[in-house]
Amino acid sequence: MDRPLTIVIPVYNEGANFPALWSEMTEHLHFPFTALVAYDFDGDDTLPVVQQIVAQGETRLRLVKNTYGRGVVGAIRTGFDAAPPGPVLVVMADLSDDLGQVHKMLELYRAGSHIVVGSRYMKGGRLIGGPWFKQLLSRLSGLTLCWFRGIPTHDATNAFKIYDRAMLNDIRIESKGGFELSLEITVKAFLSGYSITETPSTWRDRTAGTSRFRLWKWLPHYLKWYFMAFQPRSRSRGARKELQPT
């Protein structure tokens, strides 16, 4: 039985961006889904915007408070914990992610992949805007992990991914800093023999709000998971099988 998509949206004062994000989601996602907006503190200016949408009768939208301590890792992990079995998609509230590709990503998940990556660096993918040095490091890490280690995506660092919820239960998440979480999960899934695939995606730099990406603070954590990728792999787990009706 196909499980509905759960979308985890970590936020930090994204009130200016959220109405446009929600409009894009309802425009592009023509299938059942639940969106979990994971926030750090009660004064976050995203909350009244979400509450207003919910008050208008929207049942697909829920607020979940970060239970791991402030930060994007804790927010995403809180969303993972609240997600039911099935596919879990991480989307940033800054409108950077290519929601037009979610249908294709979901098809690849249904076909048996444990992780589906929205890839900026494969053929057909694009990255528009953002700091050039951040782009360079992201591209180099993604391409070298693909070419020299065989991870089956050109964009292991991208946060825009669908994860299988059961696979997440099997991975001990250690990240505490920031967006290196997506690289950690991808590397650990690869080493454990889970199935990973990708589809082209376009990433655009945010147009409103302030990014929480802290390159120099998080770079050592990225390097930790990058070099871990070159450890020996476990036996392949093969394609994921869909849950059967109960």
PyMOL commands that set and color helices and strands:
alter all, ss='L'
color gray80, all
select helices_A, chain A and resi 18-28+46-55+72-82+99-110+132-149+165-169+180-191+215-228
alter helices_A, ss='H'
color red, helices_A
select strands_A, chain A and resi 5-10+33-39+61-65+87-90+115-119+126-128+161-164+196-200+202-204
alter strands_A, ss='S'
color yellow, strands_A
deselect
rebuild
show_as cartoon
